[in-house]
């Protein structure tokens, strides 16, 4: 079956897959290094980085696959991502001590301070992703 022009991984969706893939690599690398360097003393932000890495990996694969089931998985994953960025962003301002490891300056997770360490892309990316999923869903519904 040929892929419809309204698939989530065509056109601008390809750029979205690329950005999610980049963040999957960045968050995975960051969390692996943080956890490895501080083993066995683990800090909550490092595990939040690992959670962000898993979220970015799942979203990347779901967006790249582009079928209806993958679109639903991407919708759930990206929605969770947005809630995570907002929750961790607020938490990192309210309880600064929880996000500063010994010898670190802070910002120890991708989602801390709403992704400030990554130019706020972690806050903007799920909004763009959700918009794209909604946009392509409307187009798919119109062509069905």
HELIX and SHEET records of a PDB file:
HELIX    1   1 UNK A   12  UNK A   38  1                                  27    
HELIX    2   2 UNK A   44  UNK A   65  1                                  22    
HELIX    3   3 UNK A   68  UNK A   94  1                                  27    
HELIX    4   4 UNK A   96  UNK A   99  5                                   4    
HELIX    5   5 UNK A  112  UNK A  118  5                                   7    
HELIX    6   6 UNK A  121  UNK A  143  1                                  23    
END                                                                             
